Amino acid sequence: MKDALLAQTFDLWALTQVIISSSHDWHLVPDPSGIQKANEQKGQEESDALVLEDPGDIFPTNPPPPSHPTPLVPMIITSQLRATAQKRAFTISKIILIDLERRLERKERCRGFETFLVGILFLNCVERMCWAVRKANLANKGSNNNNNNNNNNKDFPPRDPTHHDDHDQKSTHFAAFLSKLYQMRGILLHVRRRRQGGQQHDDDDGEILHAAANNNNPTTTSLAFCRRPMAETWLAEVRLTDKIIQDRRTAAFKADDHRCFDFRFGSLLLLLVE
């Protein structure tokens, strides 16, 4: 059964990737039917899409000097596309929070694992935006120091140098609040250590985690429904260890790595038990 809330959250997750990423190109194409017809006439397999080269890092620490200006038209179009993605992400995030609140209020128990994944994905979006806010403030600071007012992201986020601290604090409080709600509804995923082959890792990466059984019902996890195989499959895919969780919760900011905060908040939805 398709979970609409999970699908919306995945859409938001994809949008945040578009917003913060500087490693992709934007493509402008005419009507798809027109492309197909034109390519058939030319005998081409691929479309002749116009590629808008990204003007560079969307949060440049050292903006290019005035003597090397960024092409104006691509910069304007890509800025508009990113602004549209930001607006869409803002709209979807509000819908997700409203629907998630309703689901938790109803104490819905048939989709515990799906609700858990919603929390993981949504908190990853929060983690990404924490990085984006810090990186943008760093770029704005560098722009101000160089007396350069041509920063193409000068209005996002606000120029207040303390803004990222306030954003981090609010994001941390939100993650803690969501974790508490999940705990009250029995949606936290309880995990415990499991050494591979009964041996401790020689590389000191910690011990592989797997879903811990519910004390009241050994056939289930702590999730509020019987989906232990799904939880086990997820844990096997992501290969979480106790050390990864510990390191992620204290992750440091890295301006050149937009994934440096990954699982910083998401780890709060896992409860390590002995």
URURRA-V286949 format. One line per field, one symbol per residue. phi: phi as a letter, one per 30 degrees, with the letter a starting at -180 (. if undefined). Layout:
phi: ???
This chain:
phi: .dcdddddddddeddddddcdccbccbcbdeeddddddddddicccdcddcddddkedbddbeddedbddeddeddddddddddddddddddddddddddddddddhdcdbedddddedddddddddddddddddddddddddddchcccddbdcbdededcddddddddddddddddddddddcicdcdbbdbddiicddddhdjcdcbddddddbddbddddadbeedddddddddhdbddddddddcdcdbdcbdcdceidcedddccdcd
